[in-house]
Amino acid sequence: MSKKSWIIFIVVIVGILASLIAFSDNSKIDINKVDVNAIQKPNSQNGNIGDHVIGNVGSKVILIEYGDFQCPPCANAYPVVKSITELYKDQMQFVFRNFPITEVHPNAKAAAGTAEAAGLQDKYWQMHDKIYETQTDWSELSINDRGKFFENLAKEIGLDINKFNTDLSSKSVSEKINYDTALGKKAGVDATPTFYLNGKKLTSADYGSEAKFKDTINAELKKAGVALPQ
């Protein structure tokens, strides 16, 4: 190859690399200006799937959990969280965000997708609960078997199965999970479950038992001027 040909070859390769880098940068999630402690509305980066919220929508007190559906400590925390959110349904908002740690939990993202797909049929929380309640039944399944298992859960809660399967593999669901994960990384999540109460990262001393969790939430409610549940 002549010197001129080499120069042309190098210029072309540099151009291709520059294009790939530009494409990669453009495909990144930009959350620099996003308040991770605020309720996230549907937008172009989260697949137009906003935060899943239960409780008193609009309350000044917001409890956010970053969870991994295949994480055993998350499943252990689930009954307490469910009890807490029921007790304080008139006082605060509760948000669950996906943070699948796929390096150790290979079925976690599929489980998150299952919940998100159910959410597109307005049954997010029903699926969220079923996934945690059956964690030991699906956590070690193969790709094929887990798919069948999650589809059976979808049937149990009355989903349109064709729509469920389409949504499960959709770009929107994937973007929602990736967006939640990006929020978690920005917030400083490094394990699951991780809880934030009005922007404060809680420790096990704050939520290690249901009594501790209640005390922590009660203190925040009082600070916000919100009456405690009777």
ABEGO torsion letter per residue (X at the ends): XBAAAAAAAAAAAAAAAAAAAAAAAAABBBAAABBAABBBBBBAAAGGBBBBBBEBBGBABBBBBBBBAABAAAAAAAAAAAAAAAAAAAABBBBBBBBBBAAABAAAAAAAAAAAAAAAAGAAAAAAAAAAAAAAAAAABBAAAAAAAAAAAAAAAGBBAAAAAAAAABAAAAAAAAAAAAAAAAAGBABOBBBBBGGBBBBAAAAABAAAAAAAAAAAAAAAGBBBBX
